[in-house]
């Protein structure tokens, strides 16, 4: 999946965060909703402009961004 057709960043929109092209839906916002337990159906019902292909692009973008990242171990309650 090529995310570049669906994910866009513009310094004048949403503080320059990556968003779904043609919307103001930031990638981190969508991922946050999914992390809270939202289903694809809930996303589509609340944000009908979010196509299945755009949603897959959100995942592809996140996977590519995180691919070469080193994640630090986090302990619950650690500051």
C-alpha positions in Angstrom: 0.0 0.0 0.0 1.3 3.4 -1.0 0.2 5.9 1.6 1.5 9.0 -0.3 -1.7 9.4 -2.3 -3.7 9.7 0.9 -1.5 11.2 3.6 -0.4 14.8 3.3 1.3 17.4 5.5 0.8 21.1 5.1 2.2 23.6 7.6 -1.0 25.7 7.3 -3.3 22.8 8.3 -3.5 21.2 11.7 -0.1 22.6 12.7 1.6 20.7 9.9 0.7 17.2 11.2 0.2 14.5 8.7 -3.5 14.3 7.8 -5.7 12.3 5.5 -5.7 14.3 2.2 -8.8 16.4 1.7 -9.7 16.3 5.4 -8.5 17.8 8.6 -8.2 14.3 10.2 -4.7 13.9 11.6 -3.1 10.5 11.5 -2.4 10.6 15.2 -6.0 11.5 15.9 -7.3 8.5 13.9 -4.8 6.1 15.5 -5.8 7.5 18.9 -9.4 6.7 18.3 -8.5 3.2 17.2 -6.4 2.8 20.4 -9.4 3.8 22.4 -11.4 0.9 20.8 -13.2 2.6 18.0 -14.1 0.2 15.2 -13.8 0.8 11.5 -17.5 1.1 11.3 -17.6 3.8 14.1 -14.9 5.7 12.2 -16.8 5.6 8.9 -20.1 6.5 10.6 -18.5 9.5 12.3 -16.1 10.5 9.5 -17.7 9.3 6.2 -15.0 11.1 4.3 -12.5 8.5 5.6 -12.4 5.7 3.0 -11.2 2.2 3.7 -8.2 2.9 1.4 -7.4 6.1 3.4 -7.6 4.1 6.6 -5.1 1.6 5.2 -2.9 4.5 4.2 -2.9 5.7 7.9 -1.6 2.3 9.0 0.9 2.1 6.1 2.2 5.6 7.0 2.5 4.7 10.7 4.3 1.5 9.9 6.8 3.3 7.7 7.5 6.0 10.2 8.0 3.5 13.0 10.0 1.0 10.9 13.5 2.3 11.9 12.6 3.7 15.3 14.0 2.4 18.5 11.3 2.2 21.1 12.2 2.7 24.7 10.8 0.3 27.3 8.2 2.1 29.3 7.2 1.1 32.8 3.6 1.8 33.9 3.7 4.9 36.2 7.2 5.9 35.2 7.5 9.6 34.4 
